[in-house]
Each structure stands twice: as structure tokens, then as C-alpha cells.
Amino acid sequence: MLKIKRHFYIPKTDKKTTMKKTIFIFSAILLTVQLFAKNPIDDFVNNKLLENASISLLVKDLDSNQTILEFRPKTSITPASTMKLVTTATALELLGPNFRFQTSLEIDGNLSSDSILNGDLYIRGSGDPTLGSNCFDNVDFLRNWAEAVKKAGIKKITGSVIPDASIFDDEGVNPKWTWEDIGNYYAAGTYGISYLDNTFSLTLQSGNIGTKPKIVKTSPEIPGLIIDNQLLSTKIGFDSAYFYGAPHSNNRSIYGEIPAFRSSFVIKGEIPNSGLLLAQHFQAKLLQNGVSIDQLPTDKAILLTKRRVIYTHKSPPLSDIITETNIHSNNLYAEHLFRYLALKNNPVGTSYGAVQVIKAFWKSKGLPVEQLFMYDGSGLSPVNAVSANFFVDLLTYMKTKSKNYETFFKSLPVAGESGTLSALLKNTVLQGKLHAKSGTISRVKCYAGFINLKAKTYVFALMVNNPNGNSKAVTKKMEEFLLSASAE
């Protein structure tokens, strides 16, 4: 049998051709890897925890102004306390970091030669949220006020000590807040005169499971306060008690649960009439200092009188106030700043007026205010809505155009180190590198701020509404995203 020898043709190749083929193959492999690798966005939104959630996110390289990652950035969703970024940034821009609230002591009537004031002593409020606040070291300010009255030559007052809170409307709480929040310390009212953080403590003693805890005391004591106690002592290990009550009303109800078998358990509620309580405490201080007063304090007197200022009390500077607002997410401070901003265009501070001033300001700066649905200054209202795009534009403006940037930046909590971010991203590459405001209410978790890493500055907003899991699980997923995004 004839054997046929098969010949295979193998073409000769030079080094240049081989190199081209190698580069082609490597590029194809790299492209395949990139196509099938997890994208931070895909990994974040396409999981059981967030597959049904409303999400708006945007990450930008501030140096190049290039978008790094985005997902529905123009979709407005509930921001919770990240809304404080809008409030504090606007306050800095319109008022300046050195602004101070000024509360004045004023008198009407005649001051006789024998040191008798035939008239009334007024406390004219300025919307200052820091009077007697635990956040600042000025709890003994009433002593200075009493000394100022004596220095003015007053030894007796025939009238009353009258709180004048007319700089703000009498609405108190925001109409867009929920009934569950109103009456509690974190949703205290916003008034022209606020005092002691508008918060009182209620000490309880609990017994057996299923029994009603006993009310021991309130601090401070509030004359006329009536509390309908509907609490239960249970196996719970935390405070699940809620106050309910309308603004100015001395009638308060408490529902919910506290731990059983506690000899002392403290919960906090809103002072119903902070201006009147301040007047009562001021009168007591005056009496201690030898100034007699014929009539009891009242907030029902006619306020349209000619008065003379005898003393002006100044708050800490705005730079310190916004630091407290952002670091500890202080709702009371945010709401007072918010309502005060209305005075730029209105004779009285109102929520509606504040929104108009804030939106007009940012519209003048070119920000997309059609993506800002703002009803309060703290973010407590669940009907607020903002887009990630608006937050990023706001933060970019503060960084690149505002002379108040350093003050604003220093007011933000630091990841793993301070305030509401003290536990976030701790012991990661972003600890100490991420400065941001957080936002948390029921079914809402948000962060917005700056990342300074590897000589680059990123600005970001990461917002989630209605996830399938709890806040802790969502926070963990957001941490994973921020770490992935910063590694891009």
C-alpha cells in the first residue's frame, strides 16, 4: 500500500507579528474580565437587600469634575438628616460664620428714682436655640441677666416678666412632621424663645413585667404639666416610650414600653412652653438676687409697647452652632436656623418663608432646585425629597466657590472618628478620609459629603429608601459600596 505523507504548512512569523497577536489576545481577555467583573453599581443595586429600594447616587471626581459612578442621580427621594447640609450651608452663606443670635432684655413704663420699674420686663427672643443648652457651657446665663437688671438700677418691678417670642410664628412644630414624633425631645418645637434645648427629663421606676411604671419626677419641674401615663414594663432592653402632645399644651401622654425592674429609668420629652418656663426661671433668679416682682410671669400680655433695651445676650457664633448641628445631627438647632432664614425676606420666621428664601438662593447659584422638595430644616419630615445630584452640586459649590468652605467642612462628622459617623467605616482605608452628613429615619439611610483619598477629592451622595432589610444591613452594604467606589 502506498503511503502518502501528509505535510502541514506552518507559516513563518516574525517577532513583530507575534507581539501584535499577543497584545490582541491580552486585550480580549482584559475586556472579557471587565465585562464580567462586578461593577460597584451593579453589586449595590442588584441584590435582595436593595432590589426593591428607591436609590439615588452620584460620585464625582472634584478635581476633574468627572462623574465616576451614578445611578438615578436626578431622582428625588427622602433624605432624612442629610437635609441639614442644605440648612447649614445656606445659613453660612446668608448669615456668615460670625453671626450670633441676640436676645435682649427690655423694659417699658417708667423707672423711678427709688429704683422701681412701673412696668414690665421683657425677654425679646431672637430664635436662639442655645439658651441654657447642654451643648454649650452657658447654663448659668440667668445669673448674668439678673446682674444686668440690678445694674440698670432696678430693685422692684410692678409688672411681670414677659417672654416675647414673636420673631417666629407660633406654629412650633412643623406641620409635615408625624404625630409619633411630635412631643418628643428630638422633635421639640421651634420658637422665638427656646430654653434648655426645649427638653425635659422624666424619671420612671419600673416593676414587674406587665405593670405600669411609676413617675418619680420631671427635670426641670414644669408648672401645670399633666402626664397621662400609659407605659408598660416589659422584657424590652431599651427605651421604646413615646410622648404625644400638641404645641403649647401642658397635657402629655406617654405610650410604649420601658425595661422592667428598673429603679430609675429616664426618658425625654418636649417642654410645652419654653418661653414661659424661661420667664419663670428668670423671675426666680431675680428674687434670689434681691429684685422683687409684683406679678407672675405671663406670655399673654400685650407686646406692642415702647421699650428700652437694658442688656443683650449673644449666642455662640454660627460656626459653632452648625458644628453642633451637623456633628450630632441636632434637629432643634437645624430648625431654628431654618426658620431664622425666613427673616431675610419676611417680617416673621415661618417654615414656608424659609423654604422660599433657601430655594431662591440656590436657584441664583445655578443649582437644580426643581430636585429639592424641602419642608423643614432638620430632615425629620418623611415628605422631604432631594436628589443625589442636588447634594453633589451643593457640596461642589461649597468646595469650589464658597468662602465659608473650611467652616462648613469642619462641621461635618468624620468617618470612624466623630459624631454620627464614629462607627462608620472604622478601621478601613476611609477612616478619617470621609467627611459627610448621615441621614436616618424609618426605611431611610443616606450619606452625602467628601472623600479625600490619594491626593484626590471626591464628592458623593448615596441615598436609599425602602430597603428589604434593617438599617444595620443597609449601612454595611453602603460601606461596601463606598470602599469599592473609592478604589475605582
C-alpha positions, 0 to 999 in steps of 0.5 A: 500500500502506498503511503502518502505523507501528509505535510502541514504548512506552518507559516513563518512569523516574525517577532513583530507579528507575534507581539501584535497577536499577543497584545490582541489576545491580552486585550480580549481577555482584559475586556472579557474580565471587565465585562464580567467583573462586578461593577460597584453599581451593579453589586449595590443595586442588584441584590435582595437587600436593595432590589426593591429600594428607591436609590439615588447616587452620584460620585464625582471626581472634584478635581476633574469634575468627572462623574465616576459612578451614578445611578438615578442621580436626578431622582428625588427621594427622602433624605432624612438628616442629610437635609441639614447640609442644605440648612447649614450651608445656606445659613453660612452663606446668608448669615456668615460664620460670625453671626450670633443670635441676640436676645435682649432684655427690655423694659417699658413704663417708667423707672423711678428714682427709688429704683422701681420699674412701673412696668414690665420686663421683657425677654425679646427672643431672637430664635436662639436655640442655645439658651441654657443648652447642654451643648454649650457651657452657658447654663448659668446665663440667668445669673448674668441677666439678673446682674444686668437688671440690678445694674440698670438700677432696678430693685422692684418691678410692678409688672411681670416678666414677659417672654416675647417670642414673636420673631417666629410664628407660633406654629412650633412644630412643623406641620409635615412632621408625624404625630409619633414624633411630635412631643418628643425631645428630638422633635421639640418645637421651634420658637422665638424663645427656646430654653434648655434645648426645649427638653425635659427629663422624666424619671420612671421606676419600673416593676414587674413585667406587665405593670405600669411604671411609676413617675418619680419626677420631671427635670426641670419641674414644669408648672401645670404639666399633666402626664397621662401615663400609659407605659408598660414594663416589659422584657424590652432592653431599651427605651421604646416610650413615646410622648404625644402632645400638641404645641403649647399644651401642658397635657402629655401622654406617654405610650410604649414600653420601658425595661422592667425592674428598673429603679430609675429609668429616664426618658425625654420629652418636649417642654410645652412652653419654653418661653414661659418656663424661661420667664419663670426661671428668670423671675426666680433668679431675680428674687434670689438676687434681691429684685422683687416682682409684683406679678407672675410671669405671663406670655399673654400680655400685650407686646406692642409697647415702647421699650428700652433695651437694658442688656443683650445676650449673644449666642455662640457664633454660627460656626459653632452652632452648625458644628453642633448641628451637623456633628450630632445631627441636632434637629432643634438647632437645624430648625431654628436656623431654618426658620431664622432664614425666613427673616431675610425676606419676611417680617416673621420666621415661618417654615414656608418663608424659609423654604422660599428664601433657601430655594431662591438662593440656590436657584441664583447659584445655578443649582437644580432646585426643581430636585429639592422638595424641602419642608423643614430644616432638620430632615425629620419630615418623611415628605422631604425629597432631594436628589443625589445630584442636588447634594453633589452640586451643593457640596461642589459649590461649597468646595469650589466657590464658597468662602465659608468652605473650611467652616462648613467642612469642619462641621461635618462628622468624620468617618470612624472618628466623630459624631454620627459617623464614629462607627462608620467605616472604622478601621478601613482605608476611609477612616478619617478620609470621609467627611459627610452628613448621615441621614436616618429615619424609618426605611431611610439611610443616606450619606452625602459629603467628601472623600479625600483619598490619594491626593484626590477629592471626591464628592458623593451622595448615596441615598436609599429608601425602602430597603428589604432589610434593617438599617444595620444591613443597609449601612454595611452594604453602603460601606461596601459600596463606598470602599469599592467606589473609592478604589475605582 
